[in-house]
Amino acid sequence: MTKSPITGIEYEEVECAFITNPYQALLYLKNGASCDLCDVLWSSERRPDCLVFVFKKTELIKRLYAEWNTHKLK
């Protein structure tokens, strides 16, 4: 279990999606996923020196991810 120092939310990493593309994260938030945001952290693990947006893998996030992959997410 990880506790975010930013949001104070506790989450299991295996139950989350780690988004390193800031535009993708912005579109998730714009489309109602703010309640699924668990954390924002800095990392060089997934990409060099980037912010990582941590979202719970909810049905909404799965739908938004599918729309992102088909270039339909606006």
N, C-alpha and C positions, 0 to 999 in steps of 0.2 A: 504494500500500500504506500502510495506517495501522497504527500500533502503539499499543495501548491503554496509557496510563500506569497504569490500574487493574489490568488483568489480565495485561498483558505480551503479550497475543496480537496477532499481526499479521493483518489482514484487508483484503480488497478491499471497498470500500463498495458496489459494484454487486452483490456476492454476498450482501448482508445485508439484513435487514429492520430498520427503525428503529421501535421501539414507544414511543410517548409516553404511552400509557395505563398507569399503574402497576398497575391491577387485571389488565389483560390480561397484562402481563409476569409478575405474580405467578402467574397460572394457567398460563402457559407453564412457569415454573420448577417449579411444583407437579406438573405432568404430565410431568416428565422432561427438560425442555429445558435444564437447567443446563450440559450439555456443549456446547450450541450458543451460549451466551452469550459474546460476544466483548468487549463493552465496555459501560460505563455512563458516559454523559457528560451535561453540562449544555448546554442550547441554548435559544435564543429563535427559532431558524429555523423549526421545525415548529409549535410552540406557544409562547406567552409563558412564559419562565422555567420550563422543565420538565426533568426527567430523561429521558434517552433511553436505552432499553435496546436494544443492538445484538445481534441474533441472526443466525447463519449461516442462509441459506435452505436448510435440509435438508428431507428428506421429512417428518420429524417436525414441523418448524415449519409446513410447508405444510398438514399435516393439522390441527394445532392452530388455525391461522388459519381453516381451513374450519369447524371446530367453533365457533370464536369467532363467526364471521359468522352461523351458524345458531342461536346461543344455546344450544349443547349443551355447551360447554366448562365444566366444573365443577372 
